[in-house]
Amino acid sequence: MTNKERRDAGLAYISDESIFEEQQVCRRKLQKLNFMDRSDFNGIAQVVKCLFGKSDGAFVNPPFYCDYGSHIEVGKNFFANYNCTILDVAKVKIGDNC
């Protein structure tokens, strides 16, 4: 069983190269999001969609922090205010209008 499989199954795992690669992808997206022009609402929404994989009206006021981004599932009209941190080593599901 790989460390990714162990992590996703909720078992103890070691952050190996494959885990670090996933985190690097996320950190590049967070870097872009967190240093964007705060008045570029469309640009921010596009980066958020890229970070979460899908979104329907999701918006995040930067700065925002997470481990992977791809483990976060948000419903319609999700909003996160400044300095939100979501620790998404495990799957995080947030419903509509939150």
KOLLOPA-489800 format. One record per atom (N, C-alpha, C, CB): residue number from 0; residue in three letters; chain; atom name; y, x, z. Coordinates in steps of 0.02 Angstrom, whole numbers, plus 32768, in hexadecimal, padded with zeros to 4 digits. Each point is the difference from the previous one (the first is absolute). Glycine has a CB too. Layout:
BEGIN
+-----+-----+----+----+------+------+------+
:   i :  aa : ch : at :   c2 :   c1 :   c3 :
+-----+-----+----+----+------+------+------+
: NUM : ALA :  A : CA :    Y :    X :    Z :
...
+-----+-----+----+----+------+------+------+
***
This chain:
BEGIN
+-----+-----+----+----+------+------+------+
:   i :  aa : ch : at :   c2 :   c1 :   c3 :
+-----+-----+----+----+------+------+------+
:   0 : MET :  A :  N : 7FC5 : 802A : 8000 :
:   0 : MET :  A : CA : 803B : 7FD6 : 8000 :
:   0 : MET :  A :  C : 803E : 802D : 8000 :
:   0 : MET :  A : CB : 7FC2 : 7FA3 : 803D :
:   1 : THR :  A :  N : 806E : 804E : 7F97 :
:   1 : THR :  A : CA : 803C : 8029 : 7FFC :
:   1 : THR :  A :  C : 8030 : 7FED : 8038 :
:   1 : THR :  A : CB : 7FF3 : 8009 : 7F83 :
:   2 : ASN :  A :  N : 803E : 8021 : 8089 :
:   2 : ASN :  A : CA : 8032 : 7FF1 : 8033 :
:   2 : ASN :  A :  C : 8029 : 7FC3 : 7FEF :
:   2 : ASN :  A : CB : 8004 : 8079 : 801C :
:   3 : LYS :  A :  N : 8009 : 7F7B : 7FA4 :
:   3 : LYS :  A : CA : 8023 : 7FC3 : 7FEB :
:   3 : LYS :  A :  C : 7FD6 : 7FC2 : 8011 :
:   3 : LYS :  A : CB : 8039 : 803F : 7FA3 :
:   4 : GLU :  A :  N : 7F86 : 7FC5 : 804F :
:   4 : GLU :  A : CA : 7FD4 : 7FC8 : 8010 :
:   4 : GLU :  A :  C : 7FFC : 7FF5 : 804B :
:   4 : GLU :  A : CB : 7FBD : 8018 : 7F99 :
:   5 : ARG :  A :  N : 8041 : 801E : 808D :
:   5 : ARG :  A : CA : 7FFE : 7FFA : 8049 :
:   5 : ARG :  A :  C : 8041 : 7FDF : 801A :
:   5 : ARG :  A : CB : 7FB6 : 8067 : 8006 :
:   6 : ARG :  A :  N : 8083 : 7FB1 : 7FE0 :
:   6 : ARG :  A : CA : 8040 : 7FE3 : 8014 :
:   6 : ARG :  A :  C : 8003 : 7FB6 : 7FF0 :
:   6 : ARG :  A : CB : 8037 : 806E : 7FEC :
:   7 : ASP :  A :  N : 7FB6 : 7F7F : 7FD7 :
:   7 : ASP :  A : CA : 8003 : 7FBB : 7FEB :
:   7 : ASP :  A :  C : 7FCF : 7FD3 : 8024 :
:   7 : ASP :  A : CB : 8025 : 8029 : 7F92 :
:   8 : ALA :  A :  N : 7FA6 : 7FF5 : 808A :
:   8 : ALA :  A : CA : 7FCF : 7FDA : 8027 :
:   8 : ALA :  A :  C : 8013 : 7FFD : 804A :
:   8 : ALA :  A : CB : 7FA8 : 8021 : 7FAF :
:   9 : GLY :  A :  N : 8090 : 7FFF : 8064 :
:   9 : GLY :  A : CA : 8016 : 8000 : 8045 :
:   9 : GLY :  A :  C : 7FDC : 8031 : 802C :
:   9 : GLY :  A : CB : 801C : 7F8B : 7FF1 :
:  10 : LEU :  A :  N : 7FC4 : 80A7 : 7FEF :
:  10 : LEU :  A : CA : 7FDC : 8034 : 8026 :
:  10 : LEU :  A :  C : 802C : 803D : 8008 :
:  10 : LEU :  A : CB : 7F92 : 7FD5 : 7FD4 :
:  11 : ALA :  A :  N : 8059 : 8057 : 805A :
:  11 : ALA :  A : CA : 8024 : 803F : 8008 :
:  11 : ALA :  A :  C : 7FFB : 8028 : 7FC0 :
:  11 : ALA :  A : CB : 7FE8 : 8000 : 807C :
:  12 : TYR :  A :  N : 804E : 8020 : 7F71 :
:  12 : TYR :  A : CA : 8001 : 8027 : 7FC2 :
:  12 : TYR :  A :  C : 802D : 803C : 8009 :
:  12 : TYR :  A : CB : 7FEA : 7F99 : 7FBB :
:  13 : ILE :  A :  N : 8011 : 8095 : 8017 :
:  13 : ILE :  A : CA : 802A : 803C : 7FFF :
:  13 : ILE :  A :  C : 802E : 7FFB : 7FC4 :
:  13 : ILE :  A : CB : 7FA7 : 8046 : 8039 :
:  14 : SER :  A :  N : 8099 : 7FC8 : 7FD1 :
:  14 : SER :  A : CA : 8030 : 7FFF : 7FC8 :
:  14 : SER :  A :  C : 7FF4 : 803D : 7FD5 :
:  14 : SER :  A : CB : 8055 : 7FC1 : 8045 :
:  15 : ASP :  A :  N : 7F82 : 8036 : 7F88 :
:  15 : ASP :  A : CA : 7FF1 : 8037 : 7FD2 :
:  15 : ASP :  A :  C : 802F : 7FFE : 7FC4 :
:  15 : ASP :  A : CB : 7F87 : 7FFF : 8024 :
:  16 : GLU :  A :  N : 806C : 8029 : 7FAA :
:  16 : GLU :  A : CA : 802B : 8005 : 7FC6 :
:  16 : GLU :  A :  C : 800A : 7FBD : 7FDD :
:  16 : GLU :  A : CB : 7FD9 : 8076 : 7FF1 :
:  17 : SER :  A :  N : 7FF3 : 7F62 : 800A :
:  17 : SER :  A : CA : 8007 : 7FBF : 7FDE :
:  17 : SER :  A :  C : 802E : 7FD0 : 8026 :
:  17 : SER :  A : CB : 7F8D : 800F : 7FD1 :
:  18 : ILE :  A :  N : 8071 : 7FF4 : 8071 :
:  18 : ILE :  A : CA : 802C : 7FD7 : 8029 :
:  18 : ILE :  A :  C : 8048 : 8018 : 7FF8 :
:  18 : ILE :  A : CB : 7FA3 : 7FEA : 8053 :
:  19 : PHE :  A :  N : 8067 : 8058 : 7FB0 :
:  19 : PHE :  A : CA : 8043 : 801C : 7FF8 :
:  19 : PHE :  A :  C : 801E : 7FF0 : 7FBC :
:  19 : PHE :  A : CB : 7FE1 : 805C : 804D :
:  20 : GLU :  A :  N : 7FF5 : 7FA2 : 7F7F :
:  20 : GLU :  A : CA : 8019 : 7FEE : 7FBD :
:  20 : GLU :  A :  C : 801B : 7FB9 : 7FFF :
:  20 : GLU :  A : CB : 7FAD : 804E : 7FCD :
:  21 : GLU :  A :  N : 8030 : 7F83 : 8053 :
:  21 : GLU :  A : CA : 8018 : 7FBB : 8004 :
:  21 : GLU :  A :  C : 8043 : 7FFD : 8026 :
:  21 : GLU :  A : CB : 7F89 : 7FD6 : 7FFD :
:  22 : GLN :  A :  N : 807C : 8050 : 8038 :
:  22 : GLN :  A : CA : 803E : 8000 : 8027 :
:  22 : GLN :  A :  C : 8039 : 8020 : 7FD9 :
:  22 : GLN :  A : CB : 7FBC : 8005 : 806A :
:  23 : GLN :  A :  N : 8035 : 802D : 7F6E :
:  23 : GLN :  A : CA : 8035 : 801F : 7FD7 :
:  23 : GLN :  A :  C : 801C : 7FD0 : 7FCD :
:  23 : GLN :  A : CB : 7FC8 : 806E : 800F :
:  24 : VAL :  A :  N : 800D : 7F6A : 7FD2 :
:  24 : VAL :  A : CA : 8017 : 7FCD : 7FD1 :
:  24 : VAL :  A :  C : 802F : 7FD0 : 8023 :
:  24 : VAL :  A : CB : 7F95 : 800A : 7FBE :
:  25 : CYS :  A :  N : 8058 : 7FDF : 807D :
:  25 : CYS :  A : CA : 8029 : 7FD2 : 8026 :
:  25 : CYS :  A :  C : 8042 : 8021 : 8014 :
:  25 : CYS :  A : CB : 7F99 : 7FC7 : 802B :
:  26 : ARG :  A :  N : 8065 : 8076 : 7FEB :
:  26 : ARG :  A : CA : 803E : 8021 : 8017 :
:  26 : ARG :  A :  C : 8031 : 800B : 7FC7 :
:  26 : ARG :  A : CB : 7FBE : 8038 : 8058 :
:  27 : ARG :  A :  N : 8029 : 7FD2 : 7F6C :
:  27 : ARG :  A : CA : 802D : 8005 : 7FC6 :
:  27 : ARG :  A :  C : 8024 : 7FBE : 7FF4 :
:  27 : ARG :  A : CB : 7FB4 : 8058 : 7FCC :
:  28 : LYS :  A :  N : 8027 : 7F71 : 8039 :
:  28 : LYS :  A : CA : 801E : 7FBE : 7FF8 :
:  28 : LYS :  A :  C : 8033 : 7FF2 : 8038 :
:  28 : LYS :  A : CB : 7F97 : 7FD7 : 7FC7 :
:  29 : LEU :  A :  N : 8057 : 803B : 8077 :
:  29 : LEU :  A : CA : 802E : 7FF7 : 8038 :
:  29 : LEU :  A :  C : 803E : 802A : 7FF8 :
:  29 : LEU :  A : CB : 7F9F : 7FE7 : 804A :
:  30 : GLN :  A :  N : 805A : 8055 : 7F9E :
:  30 : GLN :  A : CA : 803A : 802C : 7FF4 :
:  30 : GLN :  A :  C : 8030 : 7FDE : 7FCF :
:  30 : GLN :  A : CB : 7FB9 : 8068 : 8015 :
:  31 : LYS :  A :  N : 802C : 7F7D : 7FB6 :
:  31 : LYS :  A : CA : 8029 : 7FDD : 7FCF :
:  31 : LYS :  A :  C : 8023 : 7FC4 : 801F :
:  31 : LYS :  A : CB : 7FB3 : 8026 : 7FA4 :
:  32 : LEU :  A :  N : 8026 : 7FB1 : 8080 :
:  32 : LEU :  A : CA : 801B : 7FC4 : 8020 :
:  32 : LEU :  A :  C : 8036 : 8011 : 8032 :
:  32 : LEU :  A : CB : 7F92 : 7FC7 : 7FEF :
:  33 : ASN :  A :  N : 8060 : 8068 : 803D :
:  33 : ASN :  A : CA : 802C : 800E : 8038 :
:  33 : ASN :  A :  C : 8040 : 8023 : 7FED :
:  33 : ASN :  A : CB : 7F9B : 8006 : 8045 :
:  34 : PHE :  A :  N : 806A : 8014 : 7F7E :
:  34 : PHE :  A : CA : 803D : 8022 : 7FEB :
:  34 : PHE :  A :  C : 8022 : 7FDC : 7FC5 :
:  34 : PHE :  A : CB : 7FCE : 806B : 8028 :
:  35 : MET :  A :  N : 801D : 7F57 : 7FCA :
:  35 : MET :  A : CA : 801F : 7FDA : 7FCB :
:  35 : MET :  A :  C : 8044 : 7FE6 : 8017 :
:  35 : MET :  A : CB : 7F8F : 7FDF : 7FD3 :
:  36 : ASP :  A :  N : 809B : 8011 : 7FFB :
:  36 : ASP :  A : CA : 803E : 7FDD : 800E :
:  36 : ASP :  A :  C : 7FF0 : 7FBE : 8020 :
:  36 : ASP :  A : CB : 803A : 8039 : 7F9E :
:  37 : ARG :  A :  N : 7FDF : 7FBA : 809E :
:  37 : ARG :  A : CA : 7FEF : 7FC4 : 8026 :
:  37 : ARG :  A :  C : 8017 : 7FC0 : 7FDE :
:  37 : ARG :  A : CB : 8007 : 8044 : 8068 :
:  38 : SER :  A :  N : 8026 : 7FC2 : 7F67 :
:  38 : SER :  A : CA : 8017 : 7FC4 : 7FDD :
:  38 : SER :  A :  C : 7FD8 : 7FF3 : 7FC0 :
:  38 : SER :  A : CB : 8073 : 8014 : 802F :
:  39 : ASP :  A :  N : 7F5D : 8016 : 7FC2 :
:  39 : ASP :  A : CA : 7FD5 : 7FF7 : 7FC5 :
:  39 : ASP :  A :  C : 7FC4 : 7FD4 : 8013 :
:  39 : ASP :  A : CB : 8024 : 8071 : 7FD1 :
:  40 : PHE :  A :  N : 7FEA : 7F4F : 8038 :
:  40 : PHE :  A : CA : 7FCC : 7FD2 : 8018 :
:  40 : PHE :  A :  C : 7FC5 : 7FFA : 7FD0 :
:  40 : PHE :  A : CB : 8059 : 7FC1 : 803B :
:  41 : ASN :  A :  N : 7FB4 : 803E : 7F84 :
:  41 : ASN :  A : CA : 7FC9 : 7FFC : 7FCF :
:  41 : ASN :  A :  C : 7FD6 : 8040 : 8002 :
:  41 : ASN :  A : CB : 8046 : 7FB5 : 7FB8 :
:  42 : GLY :  A :  N : 7FDA : 8085 : 804C :
:  42 : GLY :  A : CA : 7FDB : 803F : 8004 :
:  42 : GLY :  A :  C : 7FD5 : 8004 : 803E :
:  42 : GLY :  A : CB : 805B : 8036 : 7FC0 :
:  43 : ILE :  A :  N : 7FC1 : 7FB5 : 8079 :
:  43 : ILE :  A : CA : 7FDB : 7FFF : 803E :
:  43 : ILE :  A :  C : 7FC3 : 7FD2 : 7FFA :
:  43 : ILE :  A : CB : 806A : 8018 : 8041 :
:  44 : ALA :  A :  N : 7FA0 : 7FAD : 7FA3 :
:  44 : ALA :  A : CA : 7FC9 : 7FD0 : 7FF8 :
:  44 : ALA :  A :  C : 7FC9 : 801D : 7FD4 :
:  44 : ALA :  A : CB : 8050 : 7FA1 : 800F :
:  45 : GLN :  A :  N : 7FC2 : 8085 : 7FBE :
:  45 : GLN :  A : CA : 7FCE : 801F : 7FD4 :
:  45 : GLN :  A :  C : 7FD7 : 8034 : 8025 :
:  45 : GLN :  A : CB : 804A : 7FEB : 7F9D :
:  46 : VAL :  A :  N : 7FD7 : 803F : 808A :
:  46 : VAL :  A : CA : 7FDC : 8034 : 8026 :
:  46 : VAL :  A :  C : 7FD3 : 7FDF : 8034 :
:  46 : VAL :  A : CB : 805F : 8051 : 7FEE :
:  47 : VAL :  A :  N : 7FB8 : 7F7A : 8033 :
:  47 : VAL :  A : CA : 7FD7 : 7FDD : 8031 :
:  47 : VAL :  A :  C : 7FC2 : 7FE3 : 7FDE :
:  47 : VAL :  A : CB : 8067 : 7FE4 : 8044 :
:  48 : LYS :  A :  N : 7FA1 : 8000 : 7F81 :
:  48 : LYS :  A : CA : 7FC7 : 7FE5 : 7FDB :
:  48 : LYS :  A :  C : 7FCF : 8038 : 7FEF :
:  48 : LYS :  A : CB : 8048 : 7FA4 : 7FD1 :
:  49 : CYS :  A :  N : 7FD1 : 8095 : 801B :
:  49 : CYS :  A : CA : 7FD5 : 803A : 7FF1 :
:  49 : CYS :  A :  C : 7FDD : 8018 : 803F :
:  49 : CYS :  A : CB : 804E : 8021 : 7FA2 :
:  50 : LEU :  A :  N : 7FD4 : 7FDF : 8096 :
:  50 : LEU :  A : CA : 7FE4 : 8018 : 803F :
:  50 : LEU :  A :  C : 7FC9 : 7FD2 : 8019 :
:  50 : LEU :  A : CB : 806E : 8033 : 801C :
:  51 : PHE :  A :  N : 7F9D : 7F8B : 7FE3 :
:  51 : PHE :  A : CA : 7FCF : 7FD1 : 801A :
:  51 : PHE :  A :  C : 7FCC : 7FEB : 7FCD :
:  51 : PHE :  A : CB : 8058 : 7FD7 : 804D :
:  52 : GLY :  A :  N : 7FB4 : 8037 : 7F73 :
:  52 : GLY :  A : CA : 7FD1 : 7FEE : 7FCC :
:  52 : GLY :  A :  C : 800E : 7FBC : 7FE3 :
:  52 : GLY :  A : CB : 7FAC : 8045 : 8038 :
:  53 : LYS :  A :  N : 806D : 7F8E : 7FF0 :
:  53 : LYS :  A : CA : 8015 : 7FBF : 7FE8 :
:  53 : LYS :  A :  C : 8031 : 7FE3 : 8033 :
:  53 : LYS :  A : CB : 7F92 : 7FED : 7FC2 :
:  54 : SER :  A :  N : 8099 : 7FEA : 8025 :
:  54 : SER :  A : CA : 802E : 7FDD : 802D :
:  54 : SER :  A :  C : 801F : 7FC7 : 7FDA :
:  54 : SER :  A : CB : 8017 : 806A : 8043 :
:  55 : ASP :  A :  N : 7FF9 : 7F62 : 7FE0 :
:  55 : ASP :  A : CA : 8021 : 7FC7 : 7FE2 :
:  55 : ASP :  A :  C : 803E : 7FF1 : 8029 :
:  55 : ASP :  A : CB : 7F92 : 7FD1 : 7FD4 :
:  56 : GLY :  A :  N : 80A4 : 804F : 8019 :
:  56 : GLY :  A : CA : 803E : 7FF7 : 8024 :
:  56 : GLY :  A :  C : 8005 : 802B : 803E :
:  56 : GLY :  A : CB : 8002 : 7F8E : 7FD6 :
:  57 : ALA :  A :  N : 7FD6 : 80A7 : 802E :
:  57 : ALA :  A : CA : 8002 : 802D : 803A :
:  57 : ALA :  A :  C : 803E : 802D : 7FFC :
:  57 : ALA :  A : CB : 7F82 : 7FFE : 8009 :
:  58 : PHE :  A :  N : 809C : 800E : 8031 :
:  58 : PHE :  A : CA : 8039 : 802D : 8003 :
:  58 : PHE :  A :  C : 7FFE : 8027 : 8041 :
:  58 : PHE :  A : CB : 8045 : 7FB3 : 7FB9 :
:  59 : VAL :  A :  N : 7FCB : 808D : 8043 :
:  59 : VAL :  A : CA : 8001 : 802D : 803A :
:  59 : VAL :  A :  C : 8044 : 8022 : 8002 :
:  59 : VAL :  A : CB : 7F82 : 8012 : 7FFB :
:  60 : ASN :  A :  N : 809F : 7FE9 : 803E :
:  60 : ASN :  A : CA : 803E : 8026 : 8009 :
:  60 : ASN :  A :  C : 7FED : 8047 : 8016 :
:  60 : ASN :  A : CB : 8043 : 7F97 : 801F :
:  61 : PRO :  A :  N : 7FCB : 809B : 7FB9 :
:  61 : PRO :  A : CA : 7FEF : 8045 : 8013 :
:  61 : PRO :  A :  C : 802B : 8016 : 803B :
:  61 : PRO :  A : CB : 7FDF : 801A : 7F8A :
:  62 : PRO :  A :  N : 8009 : 8014 : 809F :
:  62 : PRO :  A : CA : 7FC2 : 8025 : 7FF6 :
:  62 : PRO :  A :  C : 7FC3 : 7FD8 : 8018 :
:  62 : PRO :  A : CB : 8040 : 806A : 800D :
:  63 : PHE :  A :  N : 7F88 : 7FA5 : 7FD2 :
:  63 : PHE :  A : CA : 7FC0 : 7FE0 : 800E :
:  63 : PHE :  A :  C : 7FCC : 8037 : 8004 :
:  63 : PHE :  A : CB : 8022 : 7F94 : 7FC5 :
:  64 : TYR :  A :  N : 7FAD : 8064 : 8066 :
:  64 : TYR :  A : CA : 7FCC : 8032 : 8009 :
:  64 : TYR :  A :  C : 7FBB : 7FE0 : 8004 :
:  64 : TYR :  A : CB : 8052 : 8049 : 803C :
:  65 : CYS :  A :  N : 7F7D : 7FD7 : 7FA5 :
:  65 : CYS :  A : CA : 7FBA : 7FEA : 8005 :
:  65 : CYS :  A :  C : 7FD3 : 803B : 7FEF :
:  65 : CYS :  A : CB : 801F : 7F88 : 7FE1 :
:  66 : ASP :  A :  N : 7FA0 : 8070 : 8028 :
:  66 : ASP :  A : CA : 7FD1 : 8036 : 7FF2 :
:  66 : ASP :  A :  C : 7FE9 : 8001 : 7FB8 :
:  66 : ASP :  A : CB : 7FDB : 7FF8 : 8075 :
:  67 : TYR :  A :  N : 8016 : 7FCD : 7F6F :
:  67 : TYR :  A : CA : 7FE3 : 7FFC : 7FBD :
:  67 : TYR :  A :  C : 8024 : 7FCF : 7FD2 :
:  67 : TYR :  A : CB : 7F94 : 801F : 8033 :
:  68 : GLY :  A :  N : 8085 : 7FAB : 7FE9 :
:  68 : GLY :  A : CA : 8020 : 7FCC : 7FD7 :
:  68 : GLY :  A :  C : 7FCE : 7FD3 : 7FDE :
:  68 : GLY :  A : CB : 805F : 804C : 7FEF :
:  69 : SER :  A :  N : 7F70 : 7FD1 : 7FF3 :
:  69 : SER :  A : CA : 7FCD : 7FD9 : 7FDC :
:  69 : SER :  A :  C : 7FD3 : 7FD8 : 802E :
:  69 : SER :  A : CB : 8002 : 8056 : 7FA7 :
:  70 : HIS :  A :  N : 8001 : 7FB8 : 809A :
:  70 : HIS :  A : CA : 7FD8 : 7FDA : 8031 :
:  70 : HIS :  A :  C : 8027 : 7FC5 : 801D :
:  70 : HIS :  A : CB : 7FC2 : 8069 : 801B :
:  71 : ILE :  A :  N : 807C : 7F8E : 7FCC :
:  71 : ILE :  A : CA : 802B : 7FCA : 8018 :
:  71 : ILE :  A :  C : 8000 : 7FC8 : 7FCD :
:  71 : ILE :  A : CB : 8048 : 8051 : 8041 :
:  72 : GLU :  A :  N : 7FA8 : 7F73 : 7FD6 :
:  72 : GLU :  A : CA : 8001 : 7FC5 : 7FD5 :
:  72 : GLU :  A :  C : 8033 : 7FCF : 801E :
:  72 : GLU :  A : CB : 7F86 : 800F : 7FDC :
:  73 : VAL :  A :  N : 80AC : 7FE0 : 7FFC :
:  73 : VAL :  A : CA : 8034 : 7FD3 : 8018 :
:  73 : VAL :  A :  C : 8000 : 7FC0 : 7FD7 :
:  73 : VAL :  A : CB : 8045 : 8062 : 8026 :
:  74 : GLY :  A :  N : 7FCD : 7F67 : 7FFB :
:  74 : GLY :  A : CA : 8004 : 7FC0 : 7FDE :
:  74 : GLY :  A :  C : 8043 : 7FF7 : 7FDD :
:  74 : GLY :  A : CB : 7FB2 : 7FD0 : 8055 :
:  75 : LYS :  A :  N : 805A : 7FF4 : 7F94 :
:  75 : LYS :  A : CA : 803E : 7FEF : 7FDD :
:  75 : LYS :  A :  C : 803B : 8007 : 8030 :
:  75 : LYS :  A : CB : 7FC2 : 7FB2 : 7FB3 :
:  76 : ASN :  A :  N : 8075 : 8067 : 8032 :
:  76 : ASN :  A : CA : 803F : 8005 : 8024 :
:  76 : ASN :  A :  C : 7FFD : 802A : 803F :
:  76 : ASN :  A : CB : 801A : 7F91 : 7FD3 :
:  77 : PHE :  A :  N : 7FBE : 80A5 : 802B :
:  77 : PHE :  A : CA : 7FFD : 802F : 8039 :
:  77 : PHE :  A :  C : 8043 : 8025 : 8005 :
:  77 : PHE :  A : CB : 7F82 : 800D : 7FF3 :
:  78 : PHE :  A :  N : 8095 : 7FFE : 804A :
:  78 : PHE :  A : CA : 803D : 8027 : 800C :
:  78 : PHE :  A :  C : 7FF4 : 802E : 803B :
:  78 : PHE :  A : CB : 8048 : 7FA4 : 7FD1 :
:  79 : ALA :  A :  N : 7FCA : 809B : 8026 :
:  79 : ALA :  A : CA : 7FFE : 8031 : 8037 :
:  79 : ALA :  A :  C : 8045 : 801F : 8006 :
:  79 : ALA :  A : CB : 7F84 : 8018 : 7FED :
:  80 : ASN :  A :  N : 8096 : 7FE9 : 804F :
:  80 : ASN :  A : CA : 8042 : 801A : 800B :
:  80 : ASN :  A :  C : 7FFE : 804C : 800B :
:  80 : ASN :  A : CB : 8023 : 7F92 : 8030 :
:  81 : TYR :  A :  N : 8017 : 808B : 7FD9 :
:  81 : TYR :  A : CA : 8008 : 8048 : 8007 :
:  81 : TYR :  A :  C : 7FD1 : 801E : 8034 :
:  81 : TYR :  A : CB : 8077 : 7FF2 : 7FE0 :
:  82 : ASN :  A :  N : 7F70 : 804A : 8010 :
:  82 : ASN :  A : CA : 7FD6 : 8027 : 802D :
:  82 : ASN :  A :  C : 7FBD : 7FE0 : 8012 :
:  82 : ASN :  A : CB : 8068 : 802D : 802E :
:  83 : CYS :  A :  N : 7F7F : 7FA9 : 7FA6 :
:  83 : CYS :  A : CA : 7FBE : 7FE2 : 800B :
:  83 : CYS :  A :  C : 7FCA : 8036 : 7FF5 :
:  83 : CYS :  A : CB : 802A : 7F8D : 7FDD :
:  84 : THR :  A :  N : 7FA5 : 8075 : 804F :
:  84 : THR :  A : CA : 7FC7 : 802C : 7FF9 :
:  84 : THR :  A :  C : 7FC1 : 7FD6 : 8004 :
:  84 : THR :  A : CB : 803F : 8062 : 8033 :
:  85 : ILE :  A :  N : 7F96 : 7FA5 : 7F9A :
:  85 : ILE :  A : CA : 7FC0 : 7FDD : 8001 :
:  85 : ILE :  A :  C : 7FCA : 8036 : 7FFC :
:  85 : ILE :  A : CB : 802F : 7F97 : 7FC8 :
:  86 : LEU :  A :  N : 7FA7 : 806D : 806B :
:  86 : LEU :  A : CA : 7FCA : 8031 : 8002 :
:  86 : LEU :  A :  C : 7FC4 : 7FE0 : 7FDE :
:  86 : LEU :  A : CB : 802B : 8036 : 806B :
:  87 : ASP :  A :  N : 7FCB : 7FDC : 7F56 :
:  87 : ASP :  A : CA : 7FCD : 7FDE : 7FD7 :
:  87 : ASP :  A :  C : 7FC3 : 802B : 7FF1 :
:  87 : ASP :  A : CB : 805C : 7FBF : 7FCE :
:  88 : VAL :  A :  N : 7F8B : 8061 : 8066 :
:  88 : VAL :  A : CA : 7FBF : 8023 : 7FF7 :
:  88 : VAL :  A :  C : 7FCB : 7FCB : 7FF4 :
:  88 : VAL :  A : CB : 8024 : 8061 : 804C :
:  89 : ALA :  A :  N : 7FE1 : 7F68 : 7FD8 :
:  89 : ALA :  A : CA : 7FD5 : 7FC6 : 7FF3 :
:  89 : ALA :  A :  C : 8028 : 7FCF : 7FD6 :
:  89 : ALA :  A : CB : 7FBE : 800F : 806E :
:  90 : LYS :  A :  N : 8021 : 7FC0 : 7F74 :
:  90 : LYS :  A : CA : 8021 : 7FCE : 7FD8 :
:  90 : LYS :  A :  C : 8030 : 7FD7 : 802B :
:  90 : LYS :  A : CB : 7F9C : 7FFB : 7FB3 :
:  91 : VAL :  A :  N : 80A0 : 7FFA : 8033 :
:  91 : VAL :  A : CA : 8032 : 7FD7 : 8022 :
:  91 : VAL :  A :  C : 8012 : 7FC6 : 7FD2 :
:  91 : VAL :  A : CB : 802E : 8064 : 8040 :
:  92 : LYS :  A :  N : 7FC8 : 7F5E : 7FD8 :
:  92 : LYS :  A : CA : 8010 : 7FC4 : 7FD9 :
:  92 : LYS :  A :  C : 8039 : 7FDB : 8023 :
:  92 : LYS :  A : CB : 7F89 : 7FF8 : 7FD5 :
:  93 : ILE :  A :  N : 80AB : 7FFA : 8005 :
:  93 : ILE :  A : CA : 8039 : 7FDB : 8019 :
:  93 : ILE :  A :  C : 8009 : 7FC3 : 7FD3 :
:  93 : ILE :  A : CB : 8039 : 806A : 8030 :
:  94 : GLY :  A :  N : 7FCD : 7F5C : 7FED :
:  94 : GLY :  A : CA : 8002 : 7FC2 : 7FDA :
:  94 : GLY :  A :  C : 8042 : 7FF2 : 7FDD :
:  94 : GLY :  A : CB : 7FAE : 7FD5 : 804F :
:  95 : ASP :  A :  N : 8057 : 7FEF : 7F96 :
:  95 : ASP :  A : CA : 803C : 7FE9 : 7FDD :
:  95 : ASP :  A :  C : 803A : 7FF6 : 8030 :
:  95 : ASP :  A : CB : 7FB8 : 7FCA : 7FAB :
:  96 : ASN :  A :  N : 8084 : 8041 : 8039 :
:  96 : ASN :  A : CA : 803F : 7FF2 : 8023 :
:  96 : ASN :  A :  C : 8006 : 8023 : 8043 :
:  96 : ASN :  A : CB : 8001 : 7F93 : 7FC7 :
:  97 : CYS :  A :  N : 7FE9 : 80AB : 803B :
:  97 : CYS :  A : CA : 8005 : 8028 : 803E :
:  97 : CYS :  A :  C : 8032 : 8038 : 7FF6 :
:  97 : CYS :  A : CB : 7F89 : 7FE4 : 801E :
+-----+-----+----+----+------+------+------+
***
